[in-house]
Amino acid sequence: MKLLSLNLGRPAAVGYTDQPEGLTGIDKRPVTGPVRVAAPGVKGTGASGVAGDAVCDTRHHGGDDQAVYAFAREDLDAWERALGRTLPSGTFGENLTTEGVDVAGAKIGERWRIGSDLLLEVSASRIPCKTFQGHLGEKGWVKRFTREQRPGAYLRVIEPGEIRAGDAVEIVHRPAHEVTVAFEFRALMTERELLPRVLAAGDALHPEAERVARTYLEKYGARSA
């Protein structure tokens, strides 16, 4: 398992985002590194955890619980076949394009050591948005991406460090619960009855996902699970 590509975005003005200044950093491109990764601060003020990477809409992106975004090269390859077009690493806005890592099957709270110093923890699935659809230029993209249930993973920084393309990725901790990235995504997007079960991820769960799950549980009770 390795980090196939490390990708950074620069602010760009586009017509398909509702960011107040019309800017996005979703178009990320591979760099050779090394690049430092550290916790960026709370959401709303903190942006990307990857030095030199732009997160323009801090209302919805960035912050400590969404410091880094990872997507599997294998899933990009599957989308290449489905869409009939080339998708270079970074096309989905991911900072980390991995090889040999089951990103959709990663568990919330799972920890990855990348290189010698950096320690990351899986925190959440990626929720597709209007900017993502505009960037890809595919009609009905949000619905199509949602159906496939391969959303990629957000990660928080537990121990900062420098990384570069080619670094090994090692899973150093894998929780015993059932809540994978794909499971959490299904609960949030298509199968709301699963929401109470995502609480098994405990403190590792993204605060926003925890809030949604607890609200659902208060309204419908445990019988829905």
KEMARBA-942482 format. One record per residue (C-alpha): chain; x, y negated, z negated. Coordinates in steps of 0.25 Angstrom, whole numbers. Example, Ala and Ser with C-alpha at 12.3 -4.5 7.8 and 13.67 -1.06 7.14 Angstrom:
BEGIN
("A", (49, 18, -31));
("A", (55, 4, -29));
END
This chain:
BEGIN
("A", (0, 0, 0));
("A", (5, -14, 4));
("A", (3, -28, 6));
("A", (3, -28, 22));
("A", (1, -43, 23));
("A", (1, -55, 14));
("A", (-8, -66, 20));
("A", (-10, -81, 17));
("A", (-20, -91, 22));
("A", (-19, -106, 25));
("A", (-30, -116, 24));
("A", (-38, -117, 37));
("A", (-50, -126, 41));
("A", (-61, -117, 47));
("A", (-76, -119, 50));
("A", (-81, -106, 43));
("A", (-78, -109, 28));
("A", (-87, -117, 18));
("A", (-74, -121, 10));
("A", (-76, -136, 8));
("A", (-64, -140, 17));
("A", (-66, -129, 27));
("A", (-53, -122, 24));
("A", (-50, -107, 22));
("A", (-38, -99, 20));
("A", (-44, -86, 25));
("A", (-35, -84, 37));
("A", (-23, -78, 30));
("A", (-10, -74, 37));
("A", (1, -64, 34));
("A", (14, -70, 27));
("A", (27, -63, 24));
("A", (28, -68, 10));
("A", (32, -67, -1));
("A", (20, -74, -7));
("A", (16, -76, -22));
("A", (3, -72, -27));
("A", (-3, -77, -40));
("A", (-16, -80, -47));
("A", (-21, -93, -41));
("A", (-31, -97, -52));
("A", (-46, -97, -54));
("A", (-55, -97, -42));
("A", (-59, -111, -38));
("A", (-45, -117, -40));
("A", (-36, -105, -37));
("A", (-35, -101, -23));
("A", (-26, -89, -17));
("A", (-17, -81, -26));
("A", (-7, -80, -14));
("A", (3, -91, -13));
("A", (1, -99, 0));
("A", (-13, -93, 3));
("A", (-25, -103, 5));
("A", (-38, -101, -2));
("A", (-47, -113, 2));
("A", (-60, -110, -4));
("A", (-57, -108, -18));
("A", (-72, -108, -21));
("A", (-73, -93, -16));
("A", (-59, -88, -15));
("A", (-46, -88, -22));
("A", (-43, -88, -37));
("A", (-38, -78, -47));
("A", (-48, -67, -44));
("A", (-46, -69, -29));
("A", (-32, -72, -28));
("A", (-28, -63, -17));
("A", (-36, -56, -6));
("A", (-32, -42, -1));
("A", (-37, -34, 12));
("A", (-33, -21, 17));
("A", (-26, -20, 30));
("A", (-34, -7, 33));
("A", (-47, -15, 31));
("A", (-42, -26, 41));
("A", (-39, -15, 51));
("A", (-53, -9, 49));
("A", (-59, -23, 52));
("A", (-50, -24, 64));
("A", (-56, -12, 70));
("A", (-70, -16, 67));
("A", (-68, -30, 72));
("A", (-59, -27, 84));
("A", (-50, -38, 80));
("A", (-36, -40, 74));
("A", (-36, -44, 59));
("A", (-22, -48, 54));
("A", (-19, -47, 40));
("A", (-25, -59, 32));
("A", (-37, -60, 42));
("A", (-47, -57, 31));
("A", (-41, -68, 22));
("A", (-33, -58, 14));
("A", (-20, -61, 7));
("A", (-16, -47, 6));
("A", (-18, -37, 17));
("A", (-15, -23, 11));
("A", (-11, -10, 17));
("A", (-15, 3, 11));
("A", (-23, -3, 0));
("A", (-38, 0, -2));
("A", (-42, -14, -4));
("A", (-57, -11, -4));
("A", (-55, 0, -13));
("A", (-47, -8, -23));
("A", (-53, -9, -37));
("A", (-57, -22, -44));
("A", (-45, -23, -54));
("A", (-36, -15, -46));
("A", (-22, -21, -46));
("A", (-12, -21, -35));
("A", (3, -24, -36));
("A", (9, -30, -23));
("A", (24, -31, -22));
("A", (31, -32, -35));
("A", (24, -43, -43));
("A", (10, -46, -38));
("A", (-1, -39, -45));
("A", (-16, -41, -40));
("A", (-29, -36, -45));
("A", (-41, -33, -36));
("A", (-52, -43, -40));
("A", (-63, -43, -30));
("A", (-68, -40, -16));
("A", (-68, -51, -5));
("A", (-82, -57, -2));
("A", (-83, -61, 13));
("A", (-87, -75, 16));
("A", (-90, -85, 27));
("A", (-76, -89, 28));
("A", (-71, -75, 30));
("A", (-82, -73, 41));
("A", (-78, -86, 48));
("A", (-63, -82, 48));
("A", (-66, -68, 54));
("A", (-75, -74, 64));
("A", (-84, -61, 64));
("A", (-99, -63, 64));
("A", (-106, -57, 52));
("A", (-92, -54, 45));
("A", (-96, -56, 31));
("A", (-107, -45, 32));
("A", (-98, -36, 40));
("A", (-86, -37, 30));
("A", (-95, -35, 19));
("A", (-101, -22, 25));
("A", (-87, -16, 26));
("A", (-84, -18, 11));
("A", (-69, -20, 13));
("A", (-68, -34, 7));
("A", (-53, -34, 3));
("A", (-50, -38, -12));
("A", (-47, -50, -20));
("A", (-36, -49, -30));
("A", (-31, -57, -42));
("A", (-17, -59, -46));
("A", (-13, -51, -59));
("A", (3, -53, -57));
("A", (8, -64, -47));
("A", (19, -60, -37));
("A", (24, -62, -23));
("A", (20, -53, -12));
("A", (23, -51, 3));
("A", (18, -42, 14));
("A", (23, -28, 13));
("A", (22, -27, -3));
("A", (17, -15, -9));
("A", (3, -15, -15));
("A", (2, -6, -27));
("A", (-11, -3, -35));
("A", (-7, -3, -49));
("A", (-21, -3, -56));
("A", (-34, 3, -51));
("A", (-46, 2, -60));
("A", (-55, 14, -63));
("A", (-68, 7, -60));
("A", (-75, 8, -46));
("A", (-75, -7, -42));
("A", (-67, -7, -29));
("A", (-66, -20, -20));
("A", (-76, -13, -11));
("A", (-86, -10, -22));
("A", (-86, -24, -28));
("A", (-88, -29, -14));
("A", (-100, -20, -12));
("A", (-106, -25, -25));
("A", (-104, -39, -22));
("A", (-109, -39, -7));
("A", (-118, -27, -4));
("A", (-121, -18, -16));
("A", (-125, -28, -27));
("A", (-129, -16, -36));
("A", (-115, -12, -38));
("A", (-112, -25, -45));
("A", (-113, -20, -59));
("A", (-102, -10, -56));
("A", (-92, -20, -52));
("A", (-91, -24, -66));
("A", (-83, -11, -69));
("A", (-71, -19, -63));
("A", (-71, -27, -76));
("A", (-62, -39, -77));
("A", (-55, -37, -64));
("A", (-68, -40, -57));
("A", (-69, -54, -50));
("A", (-77, -63, -59));
("A", (-87, -67, -48));
("A", (-90, -52, -45));
("A", (-91, -50, -60));
("A", (-101, -61, -61));
("A", (-109, -56, -49));
("A", (-109, -42, -55));
("A", (-114, -46, -69));
("A", (-125, -55, -63));
("A", (-130, -43, -55));
("A", (-129, -34, -68));
("A", (-137, -44, -76));
("A", (-148, -46, -65));
("A", (-149, -31, -61));
("A", (-143, -23, -73));
("A", (-134, -11, -72));
("A", (-145, -2, -65));
("A", (-141, -8, -52));
("A", (-127, -1, -53));
END
